[in-house]
Amino acid sequence: MKLFIITFLVYIFSLSGFAQNQDRRDRIKSLKIAFITEKLNLTQTEAQQFWPIYNAFEDTYAKLRKETRMERTDFNYESLTDTEANKLLDSMLDSETEKLELRKKFLQDLKAILPAKKIILLKVSEDQFNRRMLQEMQKRREEYRNKKN
């Protein structure tokens, strides 16, 4: 029944494709929360401890991704000097190291509140959710292309 509800919610939210970006992100985040909650089957105590840690990690990780993306868009790759390219590579490596350290801390924090199997299930669930979102996006694009023709 829960799977039907989540599938239904994904379908309903996918119908309103003209929403603003923030609204779309908020809806996807809500769907992700529902999906992960169902998959992990968290107890009330686990959920109270898990979601603040998870949300803080997601927010910080998103900021790091955004910073990295902004650094890379500031460069004209055609006219990069070797010195600039080396600086960019160093910056990219620093960003990846920072992301890895953040993920390590996140996993350590989760180990204090969840069994290891649930932490692994979290990763599997996130991957499943991302695949579903990608499939939905591809399906919408195909439907849009078919309508144009």
N, C-alpha and C positions, 0 to 999 in steps of 0.2 A: 504494500500500500504506500509506504513512504517513497519507494522508487517511482511509483506512478505520480505522486504529488510533485516530486522534484522534476520529473520529466515534463509534467504539465506546466510547472512554473517556468522551466527553460523555454518551452514552446510559447507561452504567453508573453514572456519578456522579449522573445526574439521577434514577435510581431510588430513591436513598436521600434522600428529601426531608425527613426528620425529623432530620437531623443538626444539631448545634449550629452557631451562626452562624460561629464561628471555623473550625471544620472545613470548613464550606461555603466560606468565603473562601479557605482554604488550597487546597482542591480547585480552585476556579475559577482561582486564581493559577497552580497547576500546569498546568492546561489551557491557560491563556493563554501560559505560558512555552513549552509544547510547540508551540502553534500558531504563535507568533512565530518560534521556532527553525526550524520547517519552512519557513515562508514566506520568511524572510530568507536562509536557506541560509548561515548564518554559518560562516566558517572557524573553526578552533580558536582562533587568535590573536584574531580579531574577537570571538568569544564570550567569551573571558576578559576582554577589555577592556569589552565592551558591557554585560554583565549587572550588574556593580557600579554602573555609571553609571545604567543603567535602573532598577534597584531603588531606588537612593538618590533618584532623581527621583520615582518612584511613591510612595515613603514620604512624602517632603516634601510632595508635591502632595496626598496624602490627608489629611495633617495640616492643611494650609491649608483644604481643603474642610470638614473637620470643625469647625475653628475658626469658619469663616464660618457654617456651619449653626447652631452653638451660639449665636453672636451674634444671629442672626435669631430663634431660638426664645425668647430672653429677653424679647422685646418683646411687649406686648399692642397689636396694631395698631389696635384700636378706640380706645384711649385715648392714642395717641401725640401728643405736642405737636409743633409745627413744629420746635422746637429739637432734640428727640429724633429726629425724622424726618431732619433734616439731618445729625445725627451718624451715624445709621445709613447714610445715603447715602454720606457720606464714608468710613465704614468699609468699605462694600461696594466703593467705588472703590479704596480702598487694597488690599483683598484681591485684586481683579481685577488691579491693577497688579503686585502681588507674584507672582501666578500667571504673568502674562505674562513678568516678568523671570526667573522660574524656568525657564519653557519656553525662553526665549532662551538661557540658560546651558546648558540641557540640549542644545539643538541645536548650540551651539558645541562642546560636549564631544564630541558624536557626530561632528561633522565632522572631528575630529582622528583618529578611528579607523575611520570607515565612509565609503564613497562616498556621494555625495548621493542616488543612485538608491535605495540601501538605506534611507536615512533616510526618503525619501518612501514607500517600500514598507512601512516600519514603521508609519507613520500609516495607510496603507491597510489593513494587516493588523490593527491595533488596531480600526479601524472595523468590519472584517469580523467579528472576534471578538465585539465588542460586539453587533452585529446578531444573530449566532447565539445568543448568550446570551439576548437579548431574545426572540427567536423561541421558544427552548426554554422560557423562563419563561411566555410567552403560551400555548404548547401545553399546559404543565402546568396552568395555570389553567383552560383550557378543559376538559381531561380531568377536573379536580376538579369543575368545575361540572356536567359531564355525569354524573358519579358521584352527585352530590347529588340530581339530578332523577330 
